[in-house]
Amino acid sequence: MKCPKCKASIPEWQKACSCGYKLDFSKVPAPPKQTGFINDYEAIIGDHLGKMIQLSSEFEKKTGIELVVVVINNTKPLPPENYAFYLFNKWKLGKKKHEAILILVSMYERRIETEVGYGLEPVISEEYTEELLDKVIIPYFKNGKYGEGLYEGLKALTKKLEGMIPVCKS
């Protein structure tokens, strides 16, 4: 996660930034139970759900990297970017090496966020994930094609990471 105060990277296991900013998750309600790699609590993915589950599952078996999608109503009381970090840690994504990418869609806030696990930060930059959202996923969302946008985003992530499997393989 990037610190909201100084923008430095905060590893998943730390609860504060070196600048003094503290992450307080004590008043955050328990997150929903993870149902797998694709968690569509708002039923927006539709026909692409099966393809997304298959893609994420096969990719995890091949590489050990978890690609997780979560669609929820809202992230209150946290802003979406902090909720993505919170959820990543609560669900313990990426196993011991933190090799996972979370895509969080918050319908009420009309926001989509990514959280890249610490183990993948050397190979997946924040700039790449922002470009993925802006150029691949969001154009579909603007046309109400949520499932297709998320599926295309997952395909783009797998393609990017497949060239790096020797670096990332658990």
C-alpha positions as CSV (number, residue, x, y, z in Angstrom):
1,M,0.0,0.0,0.0
2,K,1.1,3.5,-0.6
3,C,1.0,5.7,2.5
4,P,-1.7,8.4,2.1
5,K,0.5,10.9,3.8
6,C,4.0,10.6,2.1
7,K,3.2,8.0,-0.7
8,A,6.0,5.6,0.5
9,S,5.3,1.9,0.1
10,I,4.1,0.2,3.3
11,P,4.7,-3.6,3.3
12,E,1.7,-5.8,4.2
13,W,3.0,-6.7,7.6
14,Q,3.6,-3.2,8.9
15,K,0.8,-1.2,10.6
16,A,2.5,2.2,10.2
17,C,4.7,4.2,7.8
18,S,8.1,5.5,8.6
19,C,6.7,9.1,8.3
20,G,4.5,8.4,11.3
21,Y,1.2,7.6,9.6
22,K,-0.6,4.8,11.4
23,L,-3.1,2.4,9.9
24,D,-6.0,1.9,12.3
25,F,-8.3,-0.9,11.3
26,S,-9.8,-1.4,14.8
27,K,-13.2,0.1,13.9
28,V,-13.5,-1.7,10.5
29,P,-16.2,-4.4,10.4
30,A,-15.1,-7.9,9.6
31,P,-14.7,-8.4,5.8
32,P,-16.9,-10.8,3.9
33,K,-15.8,-14.4,3.8
34,Q,-13.5,-15.1,0.8
35,T,-15.3,-17.5,-1.6
36,G,-12.3,-18.1,-3.9
37,F,-10.3,-16.1,-6.3
38,I,-13.4,-14.3,-7.7
39,N,-15.7,-12.8,-5.1
40,D,-18.7,-11.1,-6.7
41,Y,-20.9,-10.0,-3.8
42,E,-22.9,-7.6,-6.0
43,A,-23.5,-10.0,-8.9
44,I,-22.2,-7.8,-11.6
45,I,-19.8,-10.2,-13.4
46,G,-22.4,-12.3,-15.0
47,D,-21.4,-14.6,-17.8
48,H,-17.7,-14.0,-17.4
49,L,-17.6,-15.5,-13.8
50,G,-16.8,-19.0,-14.9
51,K,-14.0,-17.9,-17.2
52,M,-12.5,-15.7,-14.5
53,I,-12.5,-18.4,-12.0
54,Q,-10.9,-20.8,-14.4
55,L,-8.2,-18.3,-15.5
56,S,-7.3,-17.4,-11.9
57,S,-7.3,-21.0,-10.7
58,E,-5.1,-22.2,-13.5
59,F,-2.8,-19.3,-13.2
60,E,-2.3,-19.9,-9.5
61,K,-1.6,-23.6,-10.0
62,K,0.9,-22.8,-12.7
63,T,2.7,-19.9,-10.9
64,G,1.7,-19.8,-7.3
65,I,0.5,-16.2,-7.8
66,E,-3.1,-15.4,-6.7
67,L,-5.2,-13.1,-8.8
68,V,-8.2,-12.1,-6.7
69,V,-11.2,-10.0,-7.6
70,V,-13.6,-8.6,-5.1
71,V,-16.8,-6.7,-5.9
72,I,-18.6,-5.2,-2.9
73,N,-21.2,-2.5,-2.2
74,N,-18.9,-0.1,-0.3
75,T,-15.8,0.1,1.8
76,K,-17.0,2.2,4.7
77,P,-15.6,3.4,7.0
78,L,-12.3,3.2,5.0
79,P,-11.6,4.8,1.6
80,P,-11.4,2.1,-1.1
81,E,-7.6,2.3,-1.4
82,N,-7.1,1.5,2.3
83,Y,-9.9,-1.1,2.3
84,A,-8.0,-3.0,-0.5
85,F,-4.9,-3.1,1.7
86,Y,-7.0,-4.2,4.7
87,L,-8.7,-6.9,2.8
88,F,-5.5,-8.2,1.2
89,N,-4.1,-8.7,4.7
90,K,-7.2,-10.0,6.4
91,W,-7.6,-12.7,3.7
92,K,-3.8,-13.4,3.9
93,L,-3.5,-13.3,0.1
94,G,-0.3,-14.4,-1.6
95,K,0.8,-16.9,1.0
96,K,4.1,-16.4,2.8
97,K,5.8,-14.5,-0.2
98,H,2.8,-12.1,-0.6
99,E,2.6,-13.0,-4.3
100,A,-0.9,-11.8,-5.1
101,I,-2.8,-9.0,-6.8
102,L,-6.2,-7.9,-5.5
103,I,-8.6,-6.0,-7.7
104,L,-11.3,-4.3,-5.6
105,V,-14.5,-2.9,-7.1
106,S,-16.6,-0.7,-4.8
107,M,-19.9,-0.1,-6.4
108,Y,-21.2,2.7,-4.1
109,E,-18.0,4.7,-4.3
110,R,-17.7,4.0,-8.0
111,R,-14.0,3.0,-7.5
112,I,-11.7,0.3,-8.6
113,E,-8.5,-0.3,-6.7
114,T,-5.6,-2.7,-7.0
115,E,-3.3,-4.0,-4.2
116,V,-0.1,-5.6,-5.3
117,G,1.5,-7.9,-2.7
118,Y,4.9,-7.1,-1.5
119,G,6.4,-10.2,-3.3
120,L,5.2,-8.9,-6.7
121,E,6.1,-5.2,-6.2
122,P,9.5,-5.7,-8.0
123,V,7.7,-6.8,-11.1
124,I,4.3,-5.1,-11.1
125,S,4.5,-1.4,-10.6
126,E,1.8,0.9,-9.5
127,E,2.1,2.7,-12.8
128,Y,1.3,-0.6,-14.6
129,T,-1.8,-1.3,-12.5
130,E,-3.0,2.3,-13.0
131,E,-2.5,1.8,-16.8
132,L,-4.3,-1.5,-16.6
133,L,-7.3,0.1,-15.0
134,D,-7.3,3.2,-17.3
135,K,-6.8,1.4,-20.6
136,V,-8.3,-2.0,-20.1
137,I,-10.9,-2.3,-17.3
138,I,-12.5,1.2,-17.0
139,P,-13.4,1.5,-20.7
140,Y,-15.6,-1.6,-20.3
141,F,-17.0,-0.3,-17.0
142,K,-18.1,2.9,-18.7
143,N,-20.2,0.8,-21.0
144,G,-21.7,-1.3,-18.2
145,K,-19.6,-4.4,-19.1
146,Y,-18.2,-5.1,-15.7
147,G,-17.6,-8.8,-16.2
148,E,-15.9,-8.4,-19.5
149,G,-13.7,-5.6,-18.2
150,L,-12.5,-7.6,-15.2
151,Y,-11.9,-10.7,-17.3
152,E,-9.8,-8.7,-19.8
153,G,-7.9,-7.1,-16.9
154,L,-7.1,-10.6,-15.5
155,K,-6.0,-11.8,-19.0
156,A,-3.7,-8.7,-19.3
157,L,-2.2,-9.5,-15.8
158,T,-1.6,-13.1,-16.6
159,K,0.1,-12.2,-19.9
160,K,2.3,-9.6,-18.1
161,L,3.2,-12.0,-15.3
162,E,3.8,-15.1,-17.5
163,G,6.9,-13.5,-18.9
164,M,8.2,-13.2,-15.4
165,I,7.3,-16.6,-14.0
166,P,11.0,-17.6,-13.3
167,V,11.2,-14.4,-11.1
168,C,7.9,-15.0,-9.4
169,K,7.5,-18.7,-9.2
170,S,7.0,-19.9,-5.6
